[in-house]
Amino acid sequence: MSVYHLVSEHGNAVRPPLGNPFHPSICKSLPIGSDWSVRVAADHVQEWRDCGVDPGIIELNVETLDDTAINDYSDSLFPIAERLNWKITRFGRKTRSNLRGWWVSGIDPLNNWKRMEWGRFKPDASTPVIDQEKGKPAKYLSPSLGPGSSRLILLDVPQSIWEKVAGRYGVSIVPTDLTNGFWHWVWKSNLPIIVTEGEKKAGCLLTQGYAAISLPGIFNGYRKDSKKLIPELAHFATAKRSVFICFDHETKPKTLKNLNLAITKLGKLLERGGCSVKVISLPGPQKGVDDFIVAQGNQPFDAFYESALPLQFWVASKLWSLTYQPTLTLNTPYLGKLPYPSSGLACIKSPKGTGKTTALQDLIQEAINSGRKVLVITHRIQLGRAICSSIGIDWIEEVKESETGGLFGYGLCIDSLHSTSQARFNPQLWKGAIVILDEVEQILWHALNSTTCYEHRVKILEALRELVEVVLSSNGLIVAQDADLSDVSIDYLKGLVEAPMEPWIVVNQWKPESAWNVSFYDTKNPASMISRMEKFIAQGAIFVAVDSQKVSGKWSSKNLETYLQTRYPDKRILRIDSESVADPQHPAYGIVEQLNQIITNYDIVLATPTIGTGVSIDVRGHFKAVFGIFQGVTPDVESRQALARVREPVPRLVWSARFGPGKVGNGSCSYQDVIHSTTKNVKYNITLLKEVDFDIDAQTDPITLRTWAKMATRVNVSLWNYRNEFRNGLLLEGHQVTTITDDLLKLLPSEFQLQCSELLETLEAKTIAEVLKEKLLTGVLSFPGVEYLHCQHDERLADSIMQEIKGIQEYSRLTEAQAVASAPLISSAEYDRLKDQRAKTSDERYVQQKHELQRRYPIPVTPELKIKDDGGWYSQLRLHYYLTHDPVFVRLRDLKEWQGHLDRGNGKVSLQDIKLLTAQVETFKVLGILNLLNPQRLIRATDPDIEQLRLNSIQYRHDIKALLNLTISEKMKPIEVVQALLRKLGLKLACIGRDLKDDGRRCGSRIYQFQTPKDERERIFAQWQQRDAINPVDHVEEGKGDSLLSRNIIDIIPVDPPPDIYDLSQGLGGFSEVPLKQQQKQVASDTGEEKCFMAERIYAQMGCTTKFLFPSIQVGSLVKYIEQSCCWVVQQLQGATAVIKQIHSTVERTVPLSNLTLIVAKEDLADSTS
């Protein structure tokens, strides 16, 4: 039932749709007109129609050509040679009556939209033309006009297709358009276009109502020499036009590499012209878009069109690609025994559940029999234990008690891969050994980015480098395997050794034949999905995969456990997360090694990524469904792996957030931008510290930084568009996905959505929604691949679940906070022992957390303090403190931080770990934030300094993003900018009223005021100030001046706790959902072309240059000091500081100019005095 019939039943007169959508199979059955016999032969017509092309398009653009033809004057012609610009002598074989094929040409946008003389010829298979260079039949031939002569094909369309395109995009056709033609109308209307390779593919897309342009080859959209778009395509590269690139689905590594290169170059050139570029990735197995549409229908393609990735997202997603030529290609559900080489780098890419770990058993046994040592490196302890158990070697903690004592080798977590760990790891002891990196992608990411590796990251990475060099230089073997193995990991491992090497690579292309039936919830929260649990629990057990553990997360494993225990008190529930598997008092303690034996004892199993990659749940018949609740804490790749832990293809019910909060670095989807931003941040701070000499080439590893940035980019691209990426990933894996949504428009195919837009001219949206809802609920109307939420879900039940979960979250947070606050006190030595202890009870964790809070805050630990700390209060407080206190304090803190990194890394640093604050503090000062922290001041958006603050923030937004990890948009209003900056300090302006109009109405400008927070921060600041109030002069090295601080003072400064590596990128609304278009702007590339104006201003303020930024403050000016309510007079100016004297007092102070607010200038003061 169409929307038109649906609405007309209710008495509404509507016009019929513009061009009915039809499946290509209908197109094939249409009769061939008799007038075609002259222009195009029946076999050529059928060839195009088999590709889903409308007969009218074929008739207008395709022509059958023979080698010789006779015109009305009985002259012999050579149409093929003439079209292809062949000389008859070069044609060689002279007239060949058997040479035959079809010719296609289109419209010329550079010649008043007339028929283009250039075109393409496809010889029949029975009459081939040999390509002299390749030595095989040419598939297509273009006119021989010399280098750089290729053009594109704009297929002409009949009126019915034109109307269909107009209907899809909701653009009218006026009489004057008919004169200039279809493509002129597409051009002047700035309609979206699809660029594809091949005329039949473009014809198929046009048949479906898409404006599609055909290139003769993937590299033919631009000139290689000039690096510019070809003129015809440049004509369409207009500002704000949406351009979709849709090339073939390829699997061959070399072809795939060329395809990615072509898309990237073409896309960037189109973006340079002002276009918005997206990439449509076909899932296969069909190669071309025409084959895909013929096989699957138009609706699946519509879905991929709607979910096409912006170019920079797509480029980042390609960092998952493996383009190395495989040594061995397989297509098997189980690897079995592999012919591993005896030495070198062996890389295995094989899907989840195909026995990668089992395939190692024979290799390991042979090594043990021959006395060859084996080292297994993982990123999770539980996973490592399971692997070691399966292949018969010790885990590092078992070596002392083992009969073999690690004689044959052992396994360890990469966190312990350094000389100061309990393993006392020495790479030199592993000459000739076999090193296994199971789940290598996650091992490297863990080493490069995890908080657990923070203290020893440089040592770990240096030990890994030495290990790879030692093993490979002594005829050892390194086995790196992963279901998602990519070039990034292989490139990194190759880059660790100086000698070039070619890896031995196995690629298993097998895909499970038994796809999952996935119910994918496109809803605000997972409450509706949780309401479905009851159905499956009645049938048997369920497995619930989540990506959050802490009680602060609404849908965390702990809170869901509490909810399910209340809902199903008679069911046996097992929670598996990082805390439960390490708690000797919990039934999940040490469960991974015997997971398949124990798990059948439970009715509901909740699991976090603790049992992530490498763990296989192979029990059959126990679980009736797998549920997934993913809030974007982990990338979609890892989340989909969590769904696959249960190997049995039972139904999957999945909910994911629209976007994830845990972006890495500056959140960019360009790894070059991530590197640039990270490096720039450190350089800014080092320049401001002045005492530090920083040689980035000598003190950092470029290979490590580049690999981290590439992997960070993969995380970011997943999290920016998390829900769509998740769903697309499931589709690409071959699963049957049904999207369940309460958004009525999302239920409709794209052409129906456009028709609904047309109906809005005559009907109210409410009417359409009511009719659709009625038909959907009664089952009269349905659409494949989507389901209306309320058909099988009780809205009231979902609401009650949501409220119950909220209550559990608040109760759990308070209960845990009270437990921490009431935990006993311990000494620093006891804390150090407890921190390094792997197994901890809940009480021991509470004790540890309390001690950590005491280190941070010099006040009694209360439940309220614990809750505020969980919300990131410490970082806000710390920044506020350093902003409003002596500038020396933050510099001392940063010097201590920097020295700590140098000490831990033996003179080298890991740039992604550097979290210095000096530049952040000075940025706030330069922007004038201190002027706003005055409770006496009334603030309006129209105030000159507020307007200037907004302009400066927008002008320096790239620097602000790099330094503060805060996105400033040009659309933001002045107060929005102010509030966004103040949120970084845990502060805000309160609206206290409005100005009055002349007529007395209260509808003028809003009035804001800073209200000093009553949250004990002043008490904390006082203690911190007392801690930091050490006179730096006493510790300055003699003869070095006051700009160089000695090592003595650095050593007595307290160290901040390790930062969270995943800094949450905050936009305007904290972590609220951001529209995709705005997200794309937020992650737009910082090309580095703009000068670092913010840095220049900060340097000036800090005395790094001679520029002076406060010309209005002069000797004699009346000023207010930010920390005092009284007035001061400027006595003397000294660089970026001023000596000020209190009025009616002899008190003098030397303060930074940035802490002063001008009340009356010197000349104004003189006028008022006179």
Summary of the structure (lengths in Angstrom):
residues: 1170
radius of gyration: 34.1
end to end distance: 87.9
largest distance: 115.9
contacts: 3706
relative contact order: 0.06
helix: 44%
strand: 16%
